[in-house]
Amino acid sequence: MGGIGLGFLLAFTMITNKDAPITSSMIEDAASVIGLEFTQTERDTMIESLTDTRDDLQAIREFNLNNSIPPALNFNPIPAGKQFDFQQRSQVWDLPQNVTLPENKNDLAFYTIGELSYLIKEGKISSVELTEFFLDRIEQYDEQLEAIITVTRERAMERAQQMDAELEQGIYRGPLHGIPYGAKDLLAVEGYKTTWGAAPYKDQEIDETATVIRKLDEAGAVLIAKTTLGALAYGDIWFGGRTNNPWDLEQGSSGSSAGSAAGTAAGVFPFAIGTETLGSIVSPSTRNGTTGLRPTYGRVSRTGAMALSWTMDKIGPITRSVEDAALVFNAIYGSDGIDQTIVDLPFNYNANLDITQLKIGYLKSAFEQDYWNKQRDSLVLETMRDLGVELIPVELPDFDAGPLRLILTAEGAAAFDQLTLTNQDDSMQWQEPNAWPNTFRAAHFIPATEYINANRARYQLIQQMDSVMQQVDVYLSPAFGGGNLLITNLTGHPSVVLPNGFTDEGRPTSITFVGDLFDEATVLSVAKAYQDTTGHHLKHPPLFVE
């Protein structure tokens, strides 16, 4: 008889006459929607209580809660008894030296952050010149890509001039000094629209600047564009159209960090910021051939970012190399004193880490399955062995995580409750049964008790996943294999996704490296060792190479 909750109550409140008297038959019909059954006596006994609760629910709706207001309850991904290293040690980088300007200036489009950084620091190119170069590429190519919502030209040129002036005064902020970038348009930037990719919000301006943008400002980076995202962080369809894959313009870029990945791959900016709730860095990085870092949940502040799922949203860099991802992450991680989910732990990156001294695993059963990218993924394992790594077979917890997706659905529906209640969701472009408008409506029928129980089950999953991570420092997984994507997004583990080859049609494929909680440093070092050996990331979409 357990499980009565929010979904049950709303099942009979969302009727034509919301003030109609609650009857036993209404309760019976509502209970069947969520798979429950009550006796006639039980239903009759509930009527008075449910009438009072319906009034309370309506009162809560009238709070008109803004998307920026988080729940009072914070998700904790840390397993019971987990210990961490709190000592910040000297970081070791692999920054290039003696970089020269290319004979063909267009080659700058695919220089790494490290290479561009050297050119700026040594005065071989100014931030203003570099910013104008990438702004010109946006103007030249975005009609094909549809990767940009807003060009922040005025802000960009002002910042670039400031970075050049500081450099003349001997002030150098670090490797991101003067480097242009793009940011997913769910991050607020004062003075510019923040559309969340969705028609109901296409003219929205938020009077603040997201912490991630502020941290990148402090590091000297230059925001030149706000990039597309599938509406409300789902897919690659936004209010202006569809973002396209630069390797095949007839195909969508995937999402939801659509423009961030497509634009980085096409060389319209050196790097971009994306977000992931359930695949929104991994999927577009795979499709577009970029390198994406999905940090640990609680690593990067989400202040000023659109909320989709308060317990699953994560912010991370999309770049063209692992080293670049590490450089950007180094600038954006850490507390801002506002996002209460942030855990302050060091980032001890070592580009020269001896990975043969690590315990590196692979999801044995996932790699042994018959799937479309098996050949390229198997070559990754061979490459790791050639690097001297003794791969350890591991398996994910024997846990049916699929039903826990309702956590994301329920939180998303709460985050956009006003969108549903005011029927503004009707103006969204994508209206399929599995699109957000219908998903959010249906989520109102998820019982509160089952949402809580799903998170209790998630607690069990976290403990079981920690048992896996006690066997290894890092493990490899097919990008979408073995339930890894869902499980690690639920548990909050960091991952690096990077190219591992190309299909016969010339489209990129990817592999995923997963690390322990708050240990982005180790998983980045291992992924870098693989990437440096293979060089798949050095190939760029032919349509955008001049």
N, C-alpha and C positions, 0 to 999 in steps of 0.2 A: 504493500500500500504506500511505500515511501516514494518520494520524488515530486510531490506537489510543489509548485514554485511559480516563478515569474511567467514561464511559458504557459502554464495552465491558466493562470489568472488572465493573461492577455488574450488567450484563446477565445474568451467570451467577451472581453472588453472591446475588441476591434470589430464591432458590428455596426450596422447602420445607425441604430439608436444607442449611443453609448450609455445612456441613462436608463435603459430598459431594465425592469426588475429582473434580477437573476433567478432563474428557476432550476429545478432539479434536472430537467431535460437539457438545458444549456450546459450544465456542469458535465453531464454524461457525454454530450457531443465534444466538449472541449477536452475532456479526459482522454477520449479516443484519439485525438490528434497527437498526443504525446505518449500514447501507448499505456495508459493507466485505466484501471477499472475500479469503481467504487460502488458500494451497495446503495440502495435507495435511502436507507436511514443515514448513511454517511454523507450522501449528497445533500439531503435536507438539512443536516446539522451544519454544513459548511456555509449555507446561504448568507447568514448574517455576517460571518467573518469575512467572506469574500466581497460582500457589498462594501464593507469598511475598507478593505484592502484596495478595491478598485478606486475609491476616492483618494486614497494615499498615492496610488500610482499616477493618477491624473495630476495631483499636486506636484509630484516629482517632475513630471513632464513640463509643468509650467515654470520650473526653474530656468528653462531655456539654456541649458549648460553649453558653454562654448567648447569647441573641439580641443582647445588648449588646456582644459581643466582635467587633470589626471585623477584617477581613483585614490582614495586614502590608503588603499592596500597596495603594497609594492611586491612585485614578484622577486623571489630570491633564487637564482640558479645554482647557488653554492651547495654542494652536498654536505651532509652532516659530517663534521670532523675534518673537512678539507683544510689543508695547510698551504700557505703561499709564501713565496720569497718576497720580502718587502724591501730588499736592498737594491737601489738603483746603481748599476755599474756603468762603466764607460761603454758607450755604443761603438760598434765597429761598422763602418760603411764602406761601400765599394764604389766610391764616386770617381768618375773618369777624370783623367788629366790630359793636358795638351790637346784639347778639342779645338778644331778649326771650323771656321765658317764653310759651308759647302759651296762648291762652284755653282750649283743650281740652288738658289735660295729656297725653292719649293721643298727641298729635302728637309728643311727645318721642321716641317709639319710632323715628321716622325722621329725627331730627336727625343731622347729620354729627358726626363726632368734633370737628371744629373748632367747631361751634356749641355742643355740650355743654361743650367745654373752656372756652369763653368764659363760659358760665353758671356753671360751677364756680369759675373764677378770680375772677369778679366777685362771688361770694357770692350769686348769684340762686337757686342750688340747691346742696344739699350732695351729696357723694359718697354718703352714707348714703341720702338720699332717692332719688337716681338708681339706686342699687343695688337698693333695695327695689322701685322701680318696675319694673325689668327682671326681678327675681325673680318679681314678681307676674305679669308677662306670660308667663314660662315656665310658671307654674302654670296660667294661663288657657288657653294655646294648645298646650302640648306634647302633649297627648293626641291632637290632630289631626296635629301635625307628626311626632311621634316623632323629635325631633332631639337629645334630651338623654339621656345615659346617667347622669350624676351631677351633681346640683346641689351646688356647693361653698359652701353658704350660710354656714356658720360661718366659713370662711376669708375669704369675701367681706365679711361684715359687719365682721370684725376689721380687714381692710385698708381698707375704706371709712372706718371711724372714725379710723384712723391718718392717712389722707390729709386728712381734715377737720381733725384736730388740727394737722397740719403746716402747713396753709394758715393757720390762726389764728395760728401762730407765724411767719408770713412765709416759710415754705418752700414753694416751688412747683417741682415737678419737670419741668414742661413740659406739652405739649398732652395727654398721656395721663393726667395727674394726676387720679385719681378716676374714670376712665372704665371701666365694666364691659365684660367681653368673654367669649367662649367659646373653648375650645381643644379641638381634635381629641383624642379619647381614646386616642391612641397616644403622647401626651406625658406623662411621669411627673410626678406631683405628690405629694409626700410627705404621707402621712396619708389619701390617697384611693386608691380602686381605679383601676387602669389596665388596661382590659379588652381593648384592641385590637379591640373590636367582635366578638369571637369567643367562642363558648361555652367552649372549653377554658381561656380566660383570664378568665372573667367575675368571678372572685373574686381576681384577682391584685393584689397591692400591691407597688409598687417603692419601695424606701427611698431615694429621691432625687427631686429636682425638676429637670426638664429645663432646660437653659440658656435656651431661648426664654422659658419661664415666669419664670425668675429675672430675665432682662433686662427683661421687662415689669413685674415687681414693682419693679425699680429705677426704671423710668420712671413709676411711680405707678399703673399700670393695675390693675384689680380683676377677678380671675378669678371668674366666677359659675357657670360650668358646664363640664363636660367633654362634648363633643359626639359624636354618633354617627359611625361610619364603617362602610362595608361591611367585613365580617369580614376582618381582616388586610389592610386597605387595598385592597379591591376591591369596587366597586359600592356599592349603598345598602341591602343586606340585612345586618342585624346580628343578634346573638343574641336581641334583643328584638322584632324585626319588620322593617319597612321604613320608612325615612325618606321623607317625602312632599314633593312640590313644592308650596309655598304658593300658587302660581298655579293649580294643579289638583291637588287632594288625591287624585285617582284615579291620579295618575302618581307614580312614584318620583322622588326628588330628584336622581338620578344620584350618582356618587361618585368617589373614595371619601370625599372631604371633605364628606360628605352633610349632617350636622347643622350644620357650620360655615356652609355656604352657605345652607341652608334657614332656619336661625335668623337669620342676618343679613338675609336678604331679608324675613322675616316680622317683623322688628323686635323679636326677643326679646333681642337684644344689639346694640350699635352696630357691633361687628366681631368677627371670629373668626380663629383661626389654623388653616390647613389645610396639607396636604402634597401633593406631586406626585411620582410616579415616572413615570407615563405617562398624564397627563390628569386627575389627581385634584383639581386646582384648576380647570383649564380647563373640564372637562365639567360639574361641578356649578354653576360660576359661570354657564355658558351656560344651563343648565336653570332656574336660580333667579333669573337676572337680576341677579347681583351683579358687583362688580368684583374680579377676582383678580389678584394679582401672583405669578407664579412666578419667583423670583429665579434668578440664575446658580448653577449647581452650585458649591459651595465658598464661598458667600456667608453662609449662616446655619448656625450650629452645630446639629448633630443630636444632641448629647449628651443622653441621657435620652429620646430618641425611639425607637420601634420601628423596627428595620431591616427593610426589604423588599429593597432593592437598594442595596448600599453605594456603587455608582458612579452611581446615578440618583436617589436620594432627595433631595428639596429641600423646604424649609419656607418658607411665605409667608403673607401676610395675605389674607383675604377680607373685603371692605368694601362700602360702598354708593357710594363715589366714588374716583376716582384719587388725589385729594389725601389722603384718609384712608389709602389703601394706602401712600402715601409716608411719612406720619407713623408708621405702625406699623412699616414696614420700617426706618425710621431708628432705631427703638428696638431692633430684634432682630438687625441684621446685625453681623458682625465676630467676631473670634476669642474663644474662651473658654479657650485654652490646653490644650484636651482633644481636640477634634475636629481631627485633623491634616490634614483636607482644606481647611480654611479659608484663604482668601487675603485678607490685610488690605489693602484698597484703599478710597479715600475714596468717599463718597456725596455728590456735588455737585449736589443737587437745586435746580432753578430753576423755580418755577411760572410765571414770566414769560418763559421762554425764547422767543426769536424763532424759531419753527420754520421760517420761510421761508428761514432761513440754513442749514438742514440738508439733507442728501441723504436723501430719504425715498422708498423704493421700494414696489413691490407685486408679488406673485407673479402675473405676467401670465397664464400659462396656467391657473392655478388659478381666477382670477376669470372667465376666459372659458369655463370648462366650464359645462354645463347642470346645475345642482344646486338643491336646494330653497330655499336662502336667497339665491339670486343677486341678486334684486331689491334687497333691503335692503343686501347687501354692496356692490353697485354704487353705491348712494346714499352709502355711506361714502367711496368714491373721489371722488364729486362734491363732497362736503362738504370733503374735504381740499383739493381744487383751489380751492374757494371761499375757503378760508383762505389762499390764495396759495402753496400748495405745488405745485411742479412734480414730479409723480410719475414715478419712474424704473422702467421695467419690469425686473424681475429674475426669475431662476429658481433654484430650489434645485439643488443638485448632482445630476447624472445618476447616481444611486447607489441601488442596490436595498437599502434599509435594513431591509426586512422581516425577513430572516433574523437580524438582530442582536437581535431580541426575545429570543433565547435567552439573552442576557446577563442580562436581568432574571429570566427563568425559573430559570436556574441559581443565581443569587445568592439568589433567594427560597427555593428549595429548600434551599440551604445554611443560610440564616437560620432556617428552620423544620425543620431536619433531625430534631430530637428529636420534634417533633410527628408527623412521618411514621413514624419508627421505633417510637414507642410506641403508634401507632394512635389517638392522641387526635384525629386529624383526622376520625374517624368521627362525632364529636359536633358537627361544624360543620353549620350549618343548610343551607347551599347545597352540594349534592353533584352538580351537573351535570358533564358531561365537561370543560367549560372552566373549572370552579371550581377554587379553589386546591388542595383535597385531591388531586384527580386530576392537576392540573398539576405539583404538587410531586413526586408519585410518579414521573411520567413523566420529570421533569427529571433524575432519577438516572441516566438513560440518555444524557445529553448527555456526550460525551467531553471530558475536560479539555483535550485538544489543540484541539478545535473552539471551546471557550469562549475559549481564549487567542487563537486565530486570529480569532474574531469581534471581539475587542478590538483586534487588529492592523488589521482592516478599519475599525474605528471610528476609529483613529488617522488613516487616510486620509480618512475622512469629515470629521473635524475640520479637517484642512488645507483640504479643498475648501470647507467651509462658511465658513472664514475668507476665502477668495477672494471669496465672495458678499458678506460683510460689509465687505470693502474697497471695494465699490462704493457702499454706503449706510450711513447712521447707524442707520436704523430701517427696517423694512419691514412692510407690512400683509399679512395672510393670512386667508382664510376660517378660521373656528375649527377646522374639521376637514378642511381642503382640502389637496390636493397633497402629502400626506405630511409636512407641516410639523410636526405634533404629535410624531410619532415621531422625526424627524430632530433637532429642536431639544432634545428630551429626551435624546437620545444625545450631542449635542454640548455640552449644558449651557447653552444660551443663555437669557436671561431673556425673559419675555413678559408682557404685560398683556392680559387678556381683559375686555371690558366690553359692556354691552348696546348693540345697534344697531337695536332695533325690537322689534315684536311680531307674532306670527302672527295670522291672522284669528280664531283661538280665544283670543287674548289671552295666549299664552305668549311669554316673552322669547326673543330670539335674540341672537347675539353676534358680535363681530369681534375679531381678535387683532392686536396690535402686538408685533413682535419686535425686540429690541435686541441690541447687541454684548455680548460677555462683560464682566461686571462694570460695565456701564453702564446700570444700572437708572434712573439719573437722567434720561437723555435719553429713553428709551422711555416713562417715566412722564410727562414733560413733553409729549411729542407726543400721548399718549393723553388727557391732561387737556385739551389744546386742542380735540380732537375732542369729548370729552364735554361740555365747557362750552358748546359750540355747539349740541348736539343736545338734551340734557336727558332722554334716555331713562331715565336712572338716577333721575329724580325721580318716576317712577311706581312705585307699590307694590301688592302683592297685595291686592285688595279685601277678601278674607275676614279680613284682619288689620289693616285700617284702621278705627278707631272714630270 
